[in-house]
Amino acid sequence: MSPFLRIGFTRFEMDPGLEYHEEVLNPYCAVHMKEPVDTEKGPAYKQRKPTMYPPWSTTFDAHIHPGRVMHVMVKDRTAELRSEATLALEALATRCVKESGKLEFWLDLAPQGRENLFFVMEYLNGGDLMFHIQSCHNFDLPRSKFYAAEIICGLQFLHSKGVVYRDLKLDNVLLDSEGHIKIADFGMCKENMSEDARTATFCGTPDYIAPEILLGQKYNSSVDWWSFGVLLYEMLIGQSPFHGQDEEALFQSIRTDNPSYPPWLPKDAKDILVKLFVREPEKRLGIKGNVRQHIFFSGTDWDAMELRQVEPPFRPTVKSASDCSNFDTEFLNEKPRLSCADRALINSVDQTMFRNFSMVNPGMVRVKAS
């Protein structure tokens, strides 16, 4: 009797609140065992046995023959292909032996079907600056200066590519496991903003909105440097520079008030904030003059900063790559839910525009072999 693998498929459990999508997907597996054959066009694989449809959480035996492969197809209830993989049984058996007789791996479900398209991003397990500043009120000078310098590198890169960010805030600056920052959430970006281009869209987070936006004026990357000033003020001092009991009062404060500066704030820190809070956009630091050259950043090695070669002053506590302890429980307790789109709208969308999307969402089906 030839050696064999005992294979089982386990279905990934979806959120119980997704009845609609459960009905739409209702995935099942089709397994094709194929043997190598020689044809006029060269080597190929031919299926000689009927297709198997193993139920979830059951097992079947696959005999290991030289060159034999198992072609697994995951389909939804409409028989539309959702994912597929071809596995060489001999290689699978070898890996099983190395893993003490058991092996588990995942088939990937493509992140776009006819109902949903997912934007898959890098997971940064270090948390965001808002989370960390809440535990210490404000950051010390070296830490604030380090974050500010890395943010400047990011902002100037975006501006050099004609992108105005428009939503810089503590919540949108994330830390990786080493303590370096990454700017996230580009939903409010404005592209194709050359040096002379202007836009007038009213957008942003209230505490960080520049006065020219509130006044309905056309603006450019100047709004990012105002927001940068607000963020730097918050990191150094531990509170917002502008205040109001409601949004209208807050906007009035942004348009007219001068922030207060505590006496313990270093002179160069106060000076850079004052220059970032200039209400005339063309005179604001970042538009007039290079913010890197301000005395506040004296001694900064900008080349090393851009290459992430400067040691971060703070390293977040991270237990594993999937650790989520640096995020507020409010977000962790939220259940992911897929949106339900109008069927008529979905059917009118040309699906070929998503054909070359390369990312996949691991997790729909697990394959176990032993």
C-alpha positions as CSV (number, residue, x, y, z in Angstrom):
1,M,0.0,0.0,0.0
2,S,1.4,3.3,-1.0
3,P,2.0,6.0,1.7
4,F,-0.7,8.6,2.1
5,L,-1.6,11.8,3.8
6,R,-4.7,12.3,5.9
7,I,-6.0,15.8,5.0
8,G,-8.8,17.8,6.6
9,F,-10.3,21.2,5.7
10,T,-11.3,23.6,8.5
11,R,-13.5,26.5,7.7
12,F,-12.6,29.9,9.1
13,E,-15.5,31.2,11.3
14,M,-16.9,34.5,10.1
15,D,-18.4,37.1,12.4
16,P,-21.8,35.8,13.5
17,G,-23.3,39.2,12.5
18,L,-22.6,38.6,8.9
19,E,-25.6,36.5,7.9
20,Y,-25.9,38.3,4.6
21,H,-22.3,37.6,3.6
22,E,-22.4,34.1,5.0
23,E,-25.3,33.4,2.6
24,V,-23.5,35.0,-0.3
25,L,-20.1,33.2,0.3
26,N,-21.1,29.8,1.8
27,P,-17.7,28.5,0.6
28,Y,-17.0,24.9,-0.2
29,C,-13.9,23.1,-1.5
30,A,-13.4,21.1,-4.7
31,V,-10.3,18.9,-4.7
32,H,-8.7,17.6,-7.9
33,M,-6.0,15.0,-7.8
34,K,-3.8,15.2,-10.8
35,E,-1.0,13.1,-12.2
36,P,1.9,14.2,-14.4
37,V,1.7,13.2,-18.1
38,D,3.7,14.0,-21.2
39,T,1.9,15.7,-24.0
40,E,2.8,17.1,-27.4
41,K,3.2,20.5,-25.8
42,G,5.3,19.2,-23.0
43,P,4.7,18.0,-19.4
44,A,1.2,18.6,-18.0
45,Y,-1.1,17.4,-15.3
46,K,-4.2,15.3,-15.9
47,Q,-7.1,14.5,-13.6
48,R,-7.9,10.8,-13.6
49,K,-10.2,10.5,-10.6
50,P,-13.5,12.3,-9.9
51,T,-13.4,15.6,-8.2
52,M,-13.9,15.4,-4.4
53,Y,-16.0,17.7,-2.4
54,P,-14.9,17.0,1.2
55,P,-17.3,18.5,3.9
56,W,-15.8,20.9,6.4
57,S,-14.1,19.4,9.5
58,T,-13.8,15.9,7.9
59,T,-10.7,14.1,6.6
60,F,-9.8,12.1,3.5
61,D,-6.7,10.1,2.5
62,A,-4.5,11.2,-0.4
63,H,-2.0,8.6,-1.6
64,I,1.4,9.9,-2.4
65,H,2.5,9.0,-5.9
66,P,5.5,10.5,-7.6
67,G,4.6,13.9,-9.2
68,R,1.0,13.8,-8.0
69,V,-0.5,17.2,-7.0
70,M,-3.6,18.2,-5.3
71,H,-5.4,21.2,-6.8
72,V,-7.7,22.8,-4.2
73,M,-10.4,25.3,-5.3
74,V,-12.5,27.3,-2.9
75,K,-15.8,28.4,-4.4
76,D,-18.9,30.3,-3.2
77,R,-22.5,29.1,-3.5
78,T,-22.7,30.5,-7.0
79,A,-19.7,28.3,-7.9
80,E,-17.6,31.4,-8.4
81,L,-13.9,30.8,-7.7
82,R,-12.7,32.5,-4.6
83,S,-9.3,31.0,-4.2
84,E,-7.1,28.1,-5.4
85,A,-3.8,26.4,-4.7
86,T,-1.9,23.6,-6.1
87,L,0.1,21.4,-3.7
88,A,2.7,18.8,-4.5
89,L,1.9,15.8,-2.2
90,E,5.5,14.6,-2.0
91,A,6.6,18.0,-0.8
92,L,3.7,18.2,1.5
93,A,4.6,14.9,3.0
94,T,8.2,15.9,3.5
95,R,7.2,19.0,5.3
96,C,4.8,16.9,7.5
97,V,7.7,14.7,8.6
98,K,9.8,17.8,9.5
99,E,6.8,19.1,11.6
100,S,6.5,15.8,13.6
101,G,3.7,14.4,11.5
102,K,1.4,17.4,11.3
103,L,1.3,20.5,9.2
104,E,-1.1,23.4,9.0
105,F,-1.2,26.1,6.4
106,W,-3.7,28.6,5.0
107,L,-5.3,29.1,1.7
108,D,-5.9,32.7,0.9
109,L,-9.3,34.2,0.0
110,A,-8.9,36.9,-2.6
111,P,-9.8,40.3,-1.0
112,Q,-12.3,41.3,-3.7
113,G,-15.4,39.6,-4.7
114,R,-18.5,41.0,-6.2
115,E,-19.6,42.5,-2.9
116,N,-16.5,43.8,-1.1
117,L,-13.0,45.2,-1.7
118,F,-10.6,45.4,1.2
119,F,-7.7,47.8,1.7
120,V,-5.0,45.7,3.4
121,M,-2.4,47.7,5.2
122,E,0.7,46.9,7.3
123,Y,0.0,46.2,10.9
124,L,1.9,48.5,13.3
125,N,1.8,47.1,16.8
126,G,3.4,50.0,18.6
127,G,0.2,52.0,18.9
128,D,-0.5,55.6,18.0
129,L,0.9,58.8,19.6
130,M,-2.5,59.6,21.1
131,F,-2.5,56.3,23.0
132,H,1.0,56.8,24.4
133,I,0.6,60.5,25.3
134,Q,-2.4,59.7,27.5
135,S,-0.2,57.7,29.8
136,C,2.3,60.4,30.4
137,H,0.5,63.7,29.7
138,N,3.2,65.0,27.4
139,F,6.5,63.8,25.8
140,D,9.9,65.0,27.0
141,L,11.9,67.2,24.7
142,P,14.1,64.5,23.1
143,R,11.1,62.3,22.4
144,S,9.1,65.1,20.9
145,K,12.0,66.3,18.8
146,F,12.5,62.7,17.4
147,Y,8.9,62.2,16.5
148,A,8.7,65.7,15.0
149,A,11.8,65.1,12.9
150,E,10.5,61.8,11.5
151,I,7.1,63.4,10.7
152,I,8.9,66.2,8.9
153,C,10.7,63.6,6.7
154,G,7.3,62.1,5.9
155,L,5.5,65.4,5.2
156,Q,8.2,66.8,3.0
157,F,8.3,63.5,1.0
158,L,4.5,63.8,0.5
159,H,4.8,67.4,-0.6
160,S,7.6,66.6,-3.0
161,K,5.2,64.2,-4.7
162,G,2.4,66.8,-4.9
163,V,0.4,65.4,-2.0
164,V,-1.1,67.6,0.7
165,Y,-1.9,65.3,3.7
166,R,-4.6,67.5,5.5
167,D,-5.2,65.2,8.5
168,L,-2.0,65.2,10.6
169,K,-2.9,64.5,14.2
170,L,-1.7,62.3,17.1
171,D,-4.1,59.5,16.2
172,N,-2.7,59.2,12.7
173,V,0.9,58.8,13.7
174,L,1.7,55.2,14.5
175,L,4.7,53.5,16.0
176,D,6.3,50.3,14.7
177,S,7.8,47.8,17.1
178,E,11.1,49.6,17.2
179,G,9.6,53.0,18.0
180,H,9.9,54.7,14.6
181,I,6.8,56.6,13.4
182,K,4.7,56.0,10.3
183,I,2.0,58.4,9.1
184,A,-1.3,56.7,8.4
185,D,-4.8,57.3,7.1
186,F,-4.5,59.1,3.8
187,G,-8.2,59.5,3.2
188,M,-8.1,63.3,3.2
189,C,-5.1,63.7,0.9
190,K,-5.2,66.0,-2.0
191,E,-3.0,64.8,-5.0
192,N,-1.6,66.6,-8.0
193,M,-0.7,69.7,-5.8
194,S,2.2,71.2,-7.6
195,E,4.0,74.2,-6.2
196,D,1.4,76.7,-7.7
197,A,-1.7,74.5,-7.3
198,R,-4.4,75.5,-4.7
199,T,-7.5,73.8,-3.4
200,A,-10.4,74.9,-1.2
201,T,-12.1,71.8,0.2
202,F,-13.2,72.2,3.8
203,C,-11.8,69.1,5.6
204,G,-9.6,68.0,8.5
205,T,-9.9,67.3,12.2
206,P,-11.3,70.3,14.0
207,D,-8.4,70.9,16.5
208,Y,-5.9,70.7,13.7
209,I,-7.6,72.7,10.9
210,A,-5.6,75.7,9.6
211,P,-7.2,79.2,9.7
212,E,-7.1,79.5,5.9
213,I,-9.4,76.5,5.6
214,L,-11.8,78.0,8.1
215,L,-11.8,81.3,6.2
216,G,-12.7,79.5,2.9
217,Q,-9.5,80.5,1.3
218,K,-7.6,78.5,-1.3
219,Y,-4.6,76.8,0.2
220,N,-1.7,74.5,-0.4
221,S,0.7,72.5,1.8
222,S,0.7,75.4,4.3
223,V,-2.2,73.6,6.1
224,D,0.0,70.6,6.9
225,W,2.6,72.9,8.6
226,W,-0.2,74.5,10.8
227,S,-1.3,71.0,11.8
228,F,2.3,70.0,12.5
229,G,2.5,73.0,14.8
230,V,-0.6,71.8,16.7
231,L,0.8,68.3,17.0
232,L,4.2,69.5,18.2
233,Y,2.5,71.8,20.8
234,E,0.5,68.8,22.1
235,M,3.6,66.6,22.3
236,L,5.6,69.2,24.2
237,I,2.9,70.8,26.4
238,G,0.3,68.1,26.7
239,Q,-2.8,70.0,25.6
240,S,-4.3,71.6,22.6
241,P,-3.2,75.2,21.7
242,F,-6.7,76.3,20.9
243,H,-9.9,75.8,22.9
244,G,-13.7,76.2,22.7
245,Q,-16.8,74.8,24.4
246,D,-18.1,73.8,21.0
247,E,-16.9,73.6,17.4
248,E,-17.8,77.1,16.6
249,A,-15.9,78.5,19.6
250,L,-13.0,76.3,18.7
251,F,-12.9,77.6,15.2
252,Q,-13.1,81.2,16.5
253,S,-10.1,80.5,18.7
254,I,-8.1,79.1,15.8
255,R,-8.8,82.2,13.8
256,T,-8.0,84.8,16.5
257,D,-6.4,83.5,19.6
258,N,-2.7,83.2,20.4
259,P,-1.6,80.0,22.2
260,S,-0.2,80.3,25.7
261,Y,3.3,79.0,26.3
262,P,4.4,77.8,29.8
263,P,7.5,79.4,31.2
264,W,9.4,76.1,31.4
265,L,9.2,75.6,27.6
266,P,12.6,76.1,26.0
267,K,13.0,79.3,23.9
268,D,13.8,77.4,20.7
269,A,10.7,75.2,21.2
270,K,8.5,78.3,21.7
271,D,10.1,80.0,18.7
272,I,9.3,77.2,16.3
273,L,5.7,77.0,17.5
274,V,5.2,80.7,17.1
275,K,6.5,80.5,13.5
276,L,4.3,77.5,12.7
277,F,1.2,79.4,14.0
278,V,1.6,82.3,11.7
279,R,-1.8,82.9,10.2
280,E,-0.6,84.2,6.9
281,P,0.1,81.0,5.0
282,E,2.9,82.4,2.8
283,K,4.8,83.5,6.0
284,R,4.4,80.3,7.9
285,L,7.5,78.2,8.7
286,G,7.6,75.3,6.2
287,I,6.4,77.5,3.4
288,K,8.8,80.4,4.2
289,G,12.0,78.6,5.1
290,N,12.9,75.0,5.7
291,V,11.7,73.8,9.0
292,R,14.7,71.4,9.2
293,Q,17.0,74.4,9.5
294,H,15.3,75.8,12.6
295,I,17.4,75.9,15.8
296,F,15.0,73.6,17.5
297,F,16.4,70.8,15.3
298,S,20.1,71.8,15.7
299,G,22.2,68.7,15.9
300,T,19.7,66.5,14.0
301,D,21.3,64.2,11.5
302,W,18.7,64.4,8.8
303,D,20.3,61.9,6.5
304,A,20.4,59.3,9.3
305,M,16.8,60.3,10.2
306,E,15.5,59.5,6.7
307,L,17.3,56.2,6.8
308,R,15.8,55.3,10.2
309,Q,19.3,55.0,11.6
310,V,18.6,57.2,14.6
311,E,17.8,55.2,17.7
312,P,14.2,56.0,18.9
313,P,14.1,57.4,22.5
314,F,11.1,55.2,23.3
315,R,10.5,51.6,22.3
316,P,6.9,50.3,22.8
317,T,6.3,47.2,24.7
318,V,5.5,44.6,22.1
319,K,5.2,40.9,23.0
320,S,4.6,39.5,19.5
321,A,4.0,40.6,15.9
322,S,0.2,40.3,16.6
323,D,0.3,42.1,19.9
324,C,-2.5,44.6,20.2
325,S,-1.9,45.8,23.8
326,N,-0.8,49.3,22.6
327,F,-4.3,50.1,21.3
328,D,-7.3,51.3,23.3
329,T,-9.8,48.6,24.3
330,E,-12.5,50.7,22.7
331,F,-11.2,49.7,19.3
332,L,-10.3,46.2,20.2
333,N,-13.9,45.5,21.3
334,E,-15.3,46.6,18.0
335,K,-16.4,43.7,15.8
336,P,-15.4,43.9,12.1
337,R,-18.4,44.0,9.9
338,L,-18.6,44.0,6.1
339,S,-20.7,46.6,4.5
340,C,-23.7,45.5,2.4
341,A,-23.8,47.2,-0.9
342,D,-26.8,47.6,-3.3
343,R,-26.9,44.6,-5.6
344,A,-27.8,46.7,-8.6
345,L,-24.8,49.0,-8.0
346,I,-22.5,46.0,-7.5
347,N,-23.6,44.4,-10.7
348,S,-23.0,47.6,-12.7
349,V,-19.3,47.7,-11.5
350,D,-16.7,46.6,-14.0
351,Q,-14.9,43.9,-12.0
352,T,-11.9,43.8,-14.4
353,M,-10.6,47.0,-12.9
354,F,-9.6,45.0,-9.8
355,R,-8.0,42.2,-11.7
356,N,-4.4,43.1,-10.8
357,F,-4.9,43.7,-7.1
358,S,-2.2,41.7,-5.5
359,M,-3.0,41.6,-1.8
360,V,-5.0,38.7,-0.3
361,N,-6.8,38.2,3.0
362,P,-5.4,35.1,4.7
363,G,-8.0,33.3,6.7
364,M,-10.9,31.9,4.9
365,V,-9.8,28.2,4.8
366,R,-7.2,26.2,6.6
367,V,-5.8,23.0,5.3
368,K,-4.5,20.4,7.8
369,A,-2.4,17.4,6.7
370,S,-1.1,14.6,8.9
